[in-house]
Amino acid sequence: MGFTMVEVLVAITITALAGSILLLGITTSLQTTNEGLYSAIAQGLAEQLADEILGCRYMELGASGHQTILCPSPSEASTGTRELFDDIDDFNGFSSQPLVDSYGILLGKDDGTGGERDPACQAPLQLLENWRQEVDVYYVSESDFTTPLPSGTTSDWRAVEVQIVVDDPDRGPRVLATVKRVVTYVPPLTWD
């Protein structure tokens, strides 16, 4: 009992189609897994930067809680890093690509104190090479925290928005994670 050439070709074709479908499913599964991994890493990075920002004072010592221009002072910006940023508005407009810590050291190489880790303990840098950190600080409406106020208008409420963006060569820039926190100005207590 033998097989004809046509039966062999049909069997090979069916096997090739089944293999292609299986490989397509595996590829899709791997892409979904990678997207989930990147989203989780980006969310953690955005949360970490938001925590750094919100660990600072609301405003510069002696300054008004209702400044119309939110940015670092020339001396704070002079280092090219964010190590001198000590109040929330210093971070407005901050953007960094590649991702760096407050001392300007690449994330994954940094040791958190302004130095670099041992090379054996450094993260693979190609993972984050096309990623960017972006920060916006702006006043929001007291009645609706989702509504940014026009430039030059202030309130007792500021939003701090951190985004992690990847510059994908195939799909263009994509936001991987966004963290938004709203904080309020509490005037100093006076004792009569």
N, C-alpha and C positions, 0 to 999 in steps of 0.2 A: 504494500500500500504506500504509494508515493504522493507527493504534492506536485501540482502543476506549477509552472512558472508564474501564472497569474495569481494563484493562491499564495505563493511566497511573497510576491510584490504587495498584495493586499495586506498580508500579515505585517510586513515591514512598515508599510504606510501607517497602519493603525498603531503600531508600537511607537513610531516616530511622533505621531500626533499626541499620543498619551504622554510621552516623555516631554514634549514641548509644553503641554498644559501643566504638567507637574512642575517643570522648571519655572514657568510663569508664576505659578502659585507660590513657590518658594521665594522667588525674587520679590514679589509683592509683600510677602510676609516679612522678609528682611528689611525692606524699605519702611514698612509700618513700624517695625521694632526700632529702627534707627531714628525715625521721627519722634517716637515716644521717648527714646533716650535723650535726644537733643532738646526736646521740650522740657524734660525733667531737669537737665543740667542748666538750661537757660532760666527756668523758673527759680532755681536755687541761686544763680548768679544775680538775678534781678532782686530777689529778697535780700541777699547779702548787701548789695549796694544801697538798697532802701534803708536797711538797718543802720548802715554806716551814716547815711545822711540824717536819719531821724535821731541818731545819737548825739547830734550837734545841737547847739542853741538855736532858738527860733530866729534870733537876730544878733547882729554884732553888738557887743557891750556898748552901752551909751547911745545906740541908734534907735530910731523910731520903729515901732512894731508895724508901721504902715508905710514902709519904703515903696516908692513907685518904681525904682530901678533895682531889679534883683540880679546881682552878679557879684563875683569876687572882687575885692579891692585889687589895685595894681600890685601891691606887695604880695597878696595871697596867690595871685595868678603868675607871679614872676618865676616860680620854680618850674612851671610846666607840668607839675603834678598836682594832686589834690591833698598833699600832706599838710598844708597850712589852712585848708578849708575848715573853719570852725563854727560856721552857722549855716543854716539851711539854704539861704539864698545864694551862697557861694557856689552851689552845685548847678544853678540854673544855666542851661546851655552846655553843660559838660558833655563831651563826646570823646570816646576813645576807641581806636581800632589800631592795633590789636588790643584785647582786653588786658588791663593792668590793674595792680593794686594801688593803694593811695600813695605809694612811693614811686610809682611809675615802672614797677617791675612786672614782667609778663605773668599773668595768672598761670599757675601750674609750675612756675619756676620760683615764685616768691615764698619766703618763709614767714611772712606776716609782720616782720620787724624791720623791713628795709633791706634785707639781704636775700640771697638765693639759697634754696635747699641743695642738699647733696644731689649731684646729677643722677644718681641711682633712684632718687625719690621724686624726680620731676615728671610731670604729666606730659604725654605726647602733644607737642605744640600744634601739629597739623589739625587737630580736632577743632581748635578755636581760632585758626588763622584768619578766617573770613568773618568773624563775629565782631560786633560793635556794641558798645554801651552808650546809651543816650539818656540824658536827664533833663526834664523840664520842671521848673518850679513856677507856679502861677497862683494868683488869687482866684478864689471861687466864690460864687454867690452864697450868702448865708442861708438862703432858703432852699437852695438846690446845689449840692456839692458837685454835681456833674456839669454845672454851667461855669465855664471859665469867664472871668470878668475881662472887659476890654483893657488894653494896655493903658497904664496910668491910673486905673481905678483900683482901689484897695478895699479890703474887708478884714475881719479878724480871722479869716480862714485861708489857708494856703494848701494847694495840692502839690504833692511831690510825685512825679510820674517817671518811672524807670523802665526803659525798654531794652531788650537784648534783640539785636537784629543780625541776621546773617545775609551776607552778600553772596547769593547763590549764582554762579556763572550761568546756569541753565535757566533759572526762573526769576532772576533779579532779586532785589532786596525783599526779605520776608521777616516779619516780626515773629520771633520765637516765644517771647514772654513779655508781659507788661504787668508791672506792679504799680498801683496807685494808692497813695495814702493821703488823707486830709488831716491837717493839724491846725490847732487854733492858737491865737495869741492870747495870753493871760497877762494883763498888766500887773506890774509889781504891787504888792500890798503896801498901803501906807497906814501908819499908826498915828492916830490923832492924840 
